Amino acid sequence: MLKYYEDYALNKTLHIPVTYTVSEEEIISMAEKWDPQPFHIDREAAKNSIFGGLVASSAHIIPIFIWLGQQEGIKTAAVSALGFEQMKPLLPIRPGDVLSYKYECTDKRLSKSRPGVGIVKCEGRMYNQQGEMVFTGTVASLVTMRTETGEG
């Protein structure tokens, strides 16, 4: 089953049924390669930072955000991502945090230059196990239509 352009309902919040647990090892290994700040890679230095312990790098958080957004259980008839906007870390993500994801379609329109596809913008929100929003961002995608008129 595929989720087409027509299947996106505006302003309806959907909860992704999958969670992601962030491990300390993953935080450190990801940051060692992509963002080697002491509060991402060194337990002792992180204790003395403003975070009071290890936290995930934004370079680590964004792929988790994208991955969770694709775990709806229905494959999207996506052609391509068009952009990521307003990516905002709101709270630190720590080892052991269990992340969940909700999103809503905030805008959609037919493509003017490509027949048979539409542009869908969705705002994603990632939460920790306490229900606190830890990250948010908007993703624009080019999505195949079920019919070229966008009906059905």
C-alpha positions as CSV (number, residue, x, y, z in Angstrom):
1,M,0.0,0.0,0.0
2,L,1.3,3.5,-0.9
3,K,0.4,6.9,0.5
4,Y,-0.2,9.3,-2.3
5,Y,-0.4,13.0,-2.5
6,E,-4.2,12.8,-2.2
7,D,-3.9,10.8,1.1
8,Y,-2.4,13.7,3.0
9,A,-5.0,15.5,5.0
10,L,-4.3,19.1,6.1
11,N,-3.9,19.9,9.8
12,K,-4.5,16.4,11.0
13,T,-1.9,15.2,13.6
14,L,-0.7,11.6,13.0
15,H,1.3,9.6,15.6
16,I,4.1,7.3,14.2
17,P,3.7,3.9,16.0
18,V,7.5,3.3,16.3
19,T,10.0,4.7,18.9
20,Y,13.7,5.1,18.8
21,T,16.0,4.6,21.8
22,V,19.2,6.6,21.8
23,S,22.2,4.8,23.2
24,E,25.3,6.3,24.8
25,E,27.5,4.4,22.4
26,E,25.7,5.8,19.4
27,I,25.9,9.4,20.7
28,I,29.6,9.1,21.2
29,S,30.4,7.3,17.9
30,M,28.2,9.6,15.8
31,A,29.8,12.7,17.4
32,E,33.3,11.4,17.1
33,K,32.9,11.4,13.4
34,W,30.6,14.3,12.8
35,D,30.6,16.7,15.7
36,P,33.4,16.0,18.2
37,Q,32.4,18.5,20.9
38,P,33.4,17.4,24.5
39,F,29.7,17.3,25.6
40,H,29.0,14.7,22.9
41,I,32.1,12.4,23.2
42,D,33.6,12.8,26.7
43,R,31.5,11.6,29.7
44,E,33.6,13.6,32.2
45,A,33.8,16.8,30.2
46,A,30.0,16.5,29.5
47,K,29.3,16.4,33.3
48,N,31.0,19.8,33.6
49,S,29.2,21.3,30.6
50,I,25.9,23.3,30.7
51,F,24.2,20.0,29.8
52,G,25.4,18.2,32.9
53,G,26.0,15.0,30.9
54,L,26.3,13.6,27.4
55,V,23.9,14.8,24.8
56,A,23.3,13.9,21.2
57,S,24.6,16.1,18.4
58,S,22.3,17.8,16.0
59,A,24.1,15.8,13.3
60,H,22.8,12.7,15.1
61,I,19.3,14.0,15.9
62,I,18.4,15.0,12.3
63,P,18.8,11.4,10.9
64,I,16.7,10.0,13.8
65,F,14.1,12.7,13.0
66,I,14.0,11.7,9.3
67,W,14.0,8.0,10.1
68,L,11.1,8.2,12.6
69,G,9.2,10.2,10.0
70,Q,9.3,7.3,7.6
71,Q,8.1,4.7,10.1
72,E,4.3,5.2,9.6
73,G,3.8,1.7,8.3
74,I,2.7,2.9,4.9
75,K,5.3,3.6,2.2
76,T,5.0,7.1,0.8
77,A,4.9,7.5,-3.0
78,A,7.7,10.1,-2.6
79,V,9.7,11.3,-5.6
80,S,12.2,13.4,-3.6
81,A,12.7,15.5,-0.6
82,L,12.6,19.2,-1.5
83,G,13.9,20.7,1.6
84,F,14.1,20.9,5.4
85,E,13.1,24.1,7.2
86,Q,13.0,25.4,10.7
87,M,14.9,22.5,12.2
88,K,15.0,23.3,15.9
89,P,16.5,21.4,18.8
90,L,14.3,22.3,21.8
91,L,15.7,20.1,24.6
92,P,18.9,18.0,24.9
93,I,18.6,14.4,23.8
94,R,20.4,12.1,26.3
95,P,21.5,8.5,26.4
96,G,18.5,6.2,27.1
97,D,15.9,8.7,25.7
98,V,13.1,7.0,23.9
99,L,11.9,9.2,21.0
100,S,8.5,9.3,19.4
101,Y,7.2,11.3,16.4
102,K,4.1,13.1,15.4
103,Y,3.5,15.1,12.3
104,E,0.9,17.0,10.5
105,C,0.6,18.1,6.9
106,T,0.5,21.9,7.0
107,D,0.4,22.7,3.2
108,K,0.0,20.8,0.0
109,R,-0.3,21.9,-3.7
110,L,-0.1,20.5,-7.1
111,S,3.3,20.9,-8.8
112,K,3.1,23.6,-11.6
113,S,6.2,22.2,-13.4
114,R,5.7,18.4,-13.0
115,P,2.4,16.8,-13.9
116,G,1.4,13.9,-11.8
117,V,3.0,15.1,-8.5
118,G,2.2,17.4,-5.7
119,I,4.2,19.2,-3.1
120,V,3.5,18.3,0.5
121,K,4.8,20.1,3.6
122,C,4.7,18.4,6.9
123,E,5.7,19.6,10.4
124,G,7.3,16.9,12.4
125,R,7.7,16.9,16.2
126,M,9.9,14.5,18.1
127,Y,9.2,13.8,21.8
128,N,11.1,12.1,24.6
129,Q,9.7,9.5,27.0
130,Q,8.3,12.3,29.3
131,G,6.3,13.7,26.4
132,E,8.5,16.7,26.1
133,M,9.0,18.0,22.6
134,V,12.7,17.8,21.9
135,F,13.0,18.6,18.2
136,T,10.8,20.0,15.5
137,G,11.2,20.7,11.8
138,T,9.3,21.0,8.5
139,V,9.9,18.7,5.6
140,A,8.8,19.5,2.0
141,S,8.5,16.5,-0.4
142,L,7.5,15.8,-3.9
143,V,4.8,13.1,-3.8
144,T,3.2,11.1,-6.7
145,M,-0.5,11.6,-7.2
146,R,-2.8,8.7,-7.5
147,T,-4.4,10.4,-10.5
148,E,-3.0,13.3,-12.6
149,T,-5.9,15.5,-11.6
150,G,-5.2,15.0,-7.9
151,E,-8.7,13.6,-7.3
152,G,-9.6,10.3,-5.7
